[in-house]
Amino acid sequence: MAAQLMPGAPVAEAVFADLEPRIKALDRPPGLATILVGDDPASAGYIRQKQTKAAELGLYSAHEHLPADASQADLLAVVKAFNDDDAVDAMLIQHPIPKHLDYEAALLQVDPDKDADGLHPMNLGRLVLSIPGPVPCTPAGIEALLAHYEVPVAGSNVVIVGRGFTLGRPLALILSQKRPTANAAVTVVHTGVPDWPEYTRRADILIVAAGVPSIVTPEHVRPGAVVVNGGLNYEGRRIVPDVDESVAEVAGWITPRVGGVGVTTVAMLMRNAVEAAERRQGR
Ligand SMILES: NC(=O)c1ccc[n+]([C@@H]2O[C@H](COP(=O)([O-])OP(=O)(O)OC[C@H]3O[C@@H](n4cnc5c(N)ncnc54)[C@H](OP(=O)(O)O)[C@@H]3O)[C@@H](O)[C@H]2O)c1
């Protein structure tokens, strides 16, 4: 029997419905700035999605598109300008950036209170300490997705494939926190664990964030498990997820090939931007 689908759209709609009155209650629209370096079509597409949603919600958008050969100094100058701009409450640098640039060094220059992605070391530190602050968007969206579909996470055996700093690693922190929508036993596997299928086959909830097309196939999944695909890969214009489509034949619940965690990621970005504005306006 095919798995039940867990689309991200209803989760995102619930987040937007919560944000709308909060946006209206502010003295001025929350400002979200985006920085794109280079001409990667996937990155440009992600930025367009974020700007479109920001406009629909009535946010003020600022954008800087730097050429692929921009210098680190050019990038830092844009970050500084957005740090100093009172109309900007939150900003993001679209990741990845060209290889000659240092993403982490640029991220360190972002005002942590304007960190829309929740990836500044100050905010990752807040996450470790369970102090409120901007939380990384994709992992926060996965927690919201599981909560929305009433997946029992607390006490469950969660396995995450991948320890990348935007997804797998912060997700492990989030899902092991002590609250009803988390509180799980979390295992993270990666290339240092060659027998990772031994772990994934025992997972109640399997979350895949490796960035390897179809790395997870039915034999890696416990029948009836909840499977969340976080990995997106492009073969030409076609999106190939980390979770092979055939996994739907064994899983109990699964995210769709498109319209899963990408949608909830944008919702969490909007939430981080609105909360940054609320903080800056003393709400
Ligand atoms: N939907 C969204 O909004 C969103 C947001 C962020 C990321 N993503 C997607 O999520 C994926 C991961 O992103 P990331 O930034 O976390 O990437 P990353 O930093 O490259 O991390 C990938 C992780 O997967 C592990 N891995 C790779 N190949 C493996 C293999 N064959 N066996 C076991 N583990 C393997 C790596 O292990 P090692 O650490 O040992 O190298 C690493 O920990 C990408 O496809 C990305 O596009 C999606």
The ligand as an ORCA input file, in Angstrom:
! r2SCAN-3c Opt
* xyz 0 1
  N      14.646     22.094      1.147
  C      15.468     23.011      1.625
  O      15.053     24.128      1.836
  C      16.896     22.641      1.909
  C      17.654     23.411      2.793
  C      18.952     23.017      3.079
  C      19.480     21.902      2.450
  N      18.720     21.200      1.573
  C      19.226     20.028      0.866
  O      19.669     19.065      1.807
  C      20.782     18.355      1.300
  C      21.909     18.437      2.303
  O      22.292     19.787      2.405
  P      23.499     20.207      3.355
  O      23.713     21.650      3.144
  O      23.263     19.700      4.727
  O      24.688     19.371      2.631
  P      26.125     18.983      3.157
  O      26.620     20.025      4.066
  O      26.893     18.611      1.939
  O      25.874     17.670      4.027
  C      25.559     16.450      3.446
  C      25.654     15.385      4.502
  O      25.304     14.131      3.938
  C      26.286     13.171      4.241
  N      26.434     12.239      3.118
  C      26.738     12.546      1.838
  N      26.839     11.408      1.098
  C      26.616     10.375      1.948
  C      26.624      8.969      1.799
  N      26.854      8.420      0.612
  N      26.368      8.206      2.873
  C      26.116      8.765      4.075
  N      26.109     10.119      4.292
  C      26.352     10.912      3.229
  C      27.576     13.956      4.423
  O      28.442     13.213      5.251
  P      29.895     13.782      5.701
  O      29.607     14.828      6.741
  O      30.563     12.605      6.283
  O      30.510     14.353      4.457
  C      27.062     15.224      5.084
  O      26.978     15.079      6.476
  C      21.091     18.999     -0.064
  O      20.467     18.235     -1.083
  C      20.430     20.343      0.021
  O      20.034     20.817     -1.249
  C      17.435     21.531      1.301
*
